[in-house]
Amino acid sequence: MPFFLARLVRRLGSARAWGLPLLIIVTVFLTSWPLMAWAEPAENPIAAVENYWWWFVVTASTVGYGDFFPTTLGGHLVGVYVIVGGIATLTTLFTKIATAIENAKGQRMKGQLDLDLSDHLVILGYTPGRTERLVQELTADGVLPIALCAWDEVTENPLPDHPDHGFVRGDLAEETVLRRAGVHRARRVLVDARDDNEALTLTVAAAHLNHSAHVVVTLRDMVRARNFSYLDRKVQCVQWHSPRMATEELQDPGIAAVYADLMTHGGRNTYSTRLPDALAGTVVGELQTGIGRGFDATLLAVQLDGAVISPGWNSPLPAGAVLYYVGGRRLSAEDIVRSCAR
């Protein structure tokens, strides 16, 4: 709202906006003053230099304090003339304000205005349905505000129910369009393009404007991620078909690299195993400490009766529980029992 009001004031600051209302009120003032001085007797102070401007303002605005007032028929007619002139001036001004608001709203819906945002998230690219889900997840995680940038074929803001979000349309590879979205002031940029070649183009354009922003790119073919590392090693690529991964990376920078390492053969992988019967009743903290010290492994979750949970540190583990852990190798039942016996 402050941004909208500031833009409205700038628009009304032009000579064309104020010209007609100003002409009306000045004309009424300059013509009514001598008429009032002619119609009123000399002892009435209403036409004095120090008084008439005040009486004119309160009368033209229809406030009418009554501290000064005409006493003759001619003075009353001049007063009517001033009231009508004031109403005409205000009507003209309010009409121009309403027109400016309507035009600004139309331009905002069509993505033609510059966004007055900073430290925000810019989404480059729009896919019907998908982008709405992304924005919904990001909003739920508290990532605000958001500037959505779409190509020219998206003629109006596809997220009209989100007044806190900005919208810009145009050629997303053009610097002027990206500047309208405030890419150079953004904290995070999500490149969600129509294909991987376009994603590379948009990433280059965004990185040119902002070297410090956290840039996340969704790719169909993750093999192409190395091309983005040539541009900037801080650019994080995620799988296009996993939009949740993109939102998590935007919320918690670097988490995608952790997931990628867990999924890469030869790294620290995730494993599962059934709790050895000999350790039934062992508390989670003891098991975590044992496998951590013995094998540099980390317990992630436990499955009990089909439900995967993250139990408390002092929770006992029943027989039949399935353990999920991260480690350098798969642990045998003997390894786990031996680690907890130390």
Helices and strands as residue ranges (DSSP letters): H 2-12, H 15-39, G 45-47, H 49-60, H 73-109, E 121-124, H 130-140, E 146-150, E 166-169, H 175-180, G 183-185, E 188-191, H 196-209, E 214-219, G 222-224, H 225-231, E 236-239, H 243-251, H 255-263, E 269-274, G 277-279, H 284-295, E 298-304, E 307-309, E 322-327, H 333-341
